[in-house]
Amino acid sequence: MTKAAELAKMGEILTNSQIGGRRNMVINGGMTIDQRNSGSSVNLANAKVFAVDRFYWIENSSETPTSQQVTDAPNGFTHSVKITNTSTTTTPSYTQLVHRIEGNNASQLYFGNSTAESVTLSFYVKSSLTGQFSASLRNADSDRSNVSTYTINSANTWERKTITFVGDTTGTWATDTSVGLNLIFRLDDTGGTSSLNQWTATGNAFASGSVRFMGNASATWQITGVQLEVGSQATPFEHRSYGEELALCQRYYQIIPKYTFFIGAVEVGTASLRAGVPLARALRASPTIGNITLVIYDDDDTSFSNAAHAIFANSGSPEVDGTTGYLSVVFNGNLSGRTDNHNVTALYGTNGTLDSEL
């Protein structure tokens, strides 16, 4: 083999195998992490509903399709997300599966600059319907978008698709902890754009002439192996360990398990408890805190007979933020009878949730 051939072979290895290092900007592209639903089917109402971690469904119609993490997947994968249409409508404003990439992670694309990089999307898709479907990129302000299409050729067959988007040299693109880039798989719309594969000053995410998923009763659409990487070449999916993928997801959402203990103190002159709650991972930002049932003991290990449980509701007061290894919080609830300045030990009576999604 000549030197030139050796160099060419090395380039092929570095761009088409796992040796290339961290390439995928998408978190949970293999659909393996489902903290909220644990594999159960969920109704996709109009509001933002997560199909699996980091992928949420949003629509503006009266229809309620379902989603579920399933084990039907192409070779090399264990899971996919399956969307099932439970009824039909001919006038949905939009129905779409969205993955939001944090600005810190999308900054490598240099969007909004003259040196903006091209970016390539690849994924595996399967549907009961054949024909043209839409995928797009959009900024957080919904005033810059690039819509492209892919074609499903055979019904109920896994197919791999690749789309390359040129970099956007204009527009506003966040490079901090806010939304840096929206990746959208649009399944239906009442309108659509014919301006494909170019950046436009709109938030459009649907191509004219695409399949009307919501108009087909019992239609299904599945996806996995979603990868978004810098450059114009699609490389094999970057498989990460389950533990690493879970840790990446926990930056945006995590569960504090039942029976977790932590130490707090009753605040002087009030009926509140100040505490530092240990986290599995630092969160992206101060989270929305789900309802938590607490069992609280004073520093003599005696539970308070007149207030054994306290509920910390979403209206409680998170203090500081969750971007460190602890979430500093104030638990406001039924804490009457506690002694000021007493140290207390708290035990979660239920799982707690911390939501810091984009």
N, C-alpha and C positions, 0 to 999 in steps of 0.2 A: 504494500500500500504506500502510495506517495505521501509526502508531507502534507500536500494540499488536501488529499483525501482524508488523512488523519484528522486535520483541522476541521474539515467539513463534518466528519463523523462526530467529533467532539461537540460541535455546535448543535448537531441533531440531538445528541444525548442531553445537552444542557437545556434545550428548549422543549423537549418532548418526553421528559420523564421526571420523576420525583426529585432528581438531583438539582433541579432548578430552584429549590428552596420555597419559601413562603410566597405564593403568587396570588392566591384567591382572596379577594376583598370581601367575599360573601361569607357570613358566619352561618353555620348549620345548613350549608348547601346540600348535604346528604340527608337532611330531614331526620336525623337520628335523635335530636333532643326535643322533647315535648313536655316541659315541666308543668304547664297549665292543665293539659288535658289527659296526660298519661295514656295516649292512644285511643281515647274515647271519641266518638263522633260528636261534633258540635254543630249547632245551628249557626249559620252565618247571617246574622241580622244586619240591619243598616249600619250599625255602629262598627267600630274597629274591633275585629275579632281575630285572635291569633289561631291560625291553623296548626302551626308548630312554633317553636321559639324563633323569633326574628322574622317570621313571615306572617303577615296579617292580611285578612280579606276585608275589603271595604266596598260597599255598593250604595247606590242611591235608587232603590226600587222597593217594591213591596214583597219581593220574592225572598225566600230564606233557604238557599241551598245549604248543603251540609259539607263539612270537611272532616277528614280523618287521616291520622298518620297510619299507614298500612305497610305491610311487609311485602307487598307486590312491588318489585323493583328490578331493574336490569342487572345483568351480571356485574359483580363487583360492588353492589350496593345492597343494603339491608332494608331500607325504608323509602317511602315516597309519600307525598301528600296527595290525597284524592279528593277532588271536588265533585259533588253529585248534584245535579239540578233536580229539585223535588217538584217543580211545577214549571209553568211557561209564562213568559211575558214578551210582548213585542215592543215595549217602550222602556227598557231600563236606561237610566241616564248613564250609568257605568257600573261595571262589576270587574273587580281586579284583585290580583294577589300582588302584594307589595313587599319589597325588602328595602329597608332604609340603611344606608351606609353612613356611619359617623364621619364628620368632616375630617377628623384626625386621620382616618384611614383612606379617605378619598383624595387627600391633598396631593398624593403622589401623581395624580393625573394632570395637575397644573391647569385645570379648567379655568377659563376666564383670563388666560394669558396667551401670548402669541406662540408659546412653546407647548401648548396643550397636547397631551398624548392621546393616541388612539387607544381604545379599550375593547376587548373582545369578550363577548358573552357566550358561554356554552352551557348546555343542559340536556337532560333526557326528558322526553315528553311522551305521553300516551293518552289517546282519547278515543271515545266511541265515535267521534266525528272526524271527518277528513276535510282538508281545505286550508285556507289561509287564516293564520292567527297573528296577533300583534304582540310585540315586546318593545319597551321603550325605556329611555333614561330621561330624568327630569330633575331640575334643581328644586331647592326647598321653597322658593317663591312661586313656583309653577309658572314662570315666565320664560323658561328655556326648556325645550324638549326636543328629542330626536326619536322618531317612531320608525321602527323597522318591522319586517314580517318574517314569518317562517311557515313552512307548509307541512302539515301532517299528511303523509301519503297513504298510510294503511291504518284502518281502524283497529283499535285495541292491540297495537304493536308498539313496543318501545323503539323510539328513534332519537338519535342524537342530533342536536341542532347547534349551529354556530352563527353568530352575528357579530360583525365588527362595526363599531361606531367611531367615526372620526372625533377628535377632541374638539371641544367647544372653546373658541378663542375669546369669546365675549361672555357677558352675563355675570351674575353674582353667585359664587360657589363657596359655601362655608368650609373652613379648614380648622374648626374647633370641635367642641363636644356636641354641637347641634347637627342637624341633618345636612350631610354633605352631598348626598346623591340618592335619588329614588330609582330603584329598579322595579319596573312594573310589567306584569303579565296581564294584559287586558283581555277579558274574555267576551265582552259585549259592550255595545254602546248604541245610542240612537243616531249618532253622527259619525265622524271620522275624518281623517285628513288624507289627502292624496300627495302631500309633501313628505315623501319618505326619504330616509337615510340622509337627512340634513337637519341642522339645528334651526329651529324657528322660535320666535318670541311668543310662544303660547305654552299652555300646559297640556296640549293634546297628547293622548297616549293610545289612540286607536286608529288603525288603518282602514280606510274605506274599502268595502268589499270583503271584510273578514267574516269568519263564521259567527253566527249569532248563537252562542252557547245557551243563553237563557231562553231562547225560543224553541229549544228542543227538549221535550220532556224526557227525564231520566238520563240525560247526557252526562258523561263523565269525562274528566280531564285530570291527568296526574303529572307530577313533575318531581324530579330529583336531580342530583348531580349538578346543581347550579354553581357556575364559576364565572367570576368577572375578573379579568386580569389585564394588566397594562400590555399594550402592543397589539399587533394585527394577527397574531397566531394563537389559535386555541391549543392549549396543552392538555394532557390527561388530567382528570379531576384530582385535586390535591386532597388526599385522604388524611385527616387528622385523627388522633386517638379520641375515643369517646370522652375521656377525662379532659382533654384539652378543649374539645368542642363545647363541653358543658361549662368549663371555666370561662370561655369567651361569651357564652350566652348569659352567664350570671352577672356580667357587667351591666346587663340591661334588665334582668329579671332574676330573682332568686327566692327560694323558699327557706324560711327559718324553721327547722323541724320542731315538731311537738316535743316537749320535755327538755328543750334547750334552757339552761340556767344562765342567769346573769345577776350581777350585784348592782343595786341602786340605792338611792337615799331619798327619804321623804323630805320634800322642800319645806323650809320654814314658813309657817303661817298659811299654808295652803293644803289642799288635799290632793296633791300631785306627786308623782314619783319621777325623779330624774335618774336616767340610766344610760349606760353605754352598751349597746347591743352588739355582740360580735357578728361579723359578716363572713360568709364564705369567700367573697371577693369584694374588692372595692367597686362601688357602683359608678356609673357614668355621671350621675348627678343626684341631687336629693330626691329620694323616691316618694311615690305614693304608697302609703302603708296600709295593707289590708287589715281587716278586723282580726284582732288577736285576743284570745282569752288568757288572762294571767291568773296564776295562783301565787299569792304573795305571803312570805313569812318575814317576821321581824328578826332582829339580830339575836334573839333568844330562841330561835327556831320554833316559835309558837305562831301558828296561823291566827289571823285576826278573825275572831268568831263573827263579828258583825259586818265584815266585808271581805269574805274569803276570795272573791273573784272581782276582777276589774276589767272592763272592756276598753281597749284602746281603739277608737273608731277613726275613720279617715279624717274626721274633723279635729283630731288631736293635733298636737303641735310638734312636728319634727324639728329638732334644733340642729344647727350646724348643717351637715350633709352626710351623704354616705360614701364619699369619695376616698375615705380612709378605711382602715380595717374595722372600724366601729361606726355604728350609727348612733349619734347622740340624740336622745329623744326625751320628751316629757310625756308621761302617761297620765292623762286626765280622765278620771273615772270615779267609781265609787270607792274612794280611799278614806272616807271618814273613819275616825277611830285610830288612825295611825299616829305615831308620835313623831313630832318634828325632830329632824336631825338623826332619826334612827336609820341605821343601815338595814336594808332588807334584801332578801334573796327572792328573785322572781322565777317562776317556772311557766313556760308556755304550755297552756292546756290544749291548744290547737296549733296547727301549722300557721305560720305567719307568712305574708307575701310582701315583697318589696319590688315595686315596679318603677324602673327608670328607663323605659323604652323611649326611643326617638319618636 
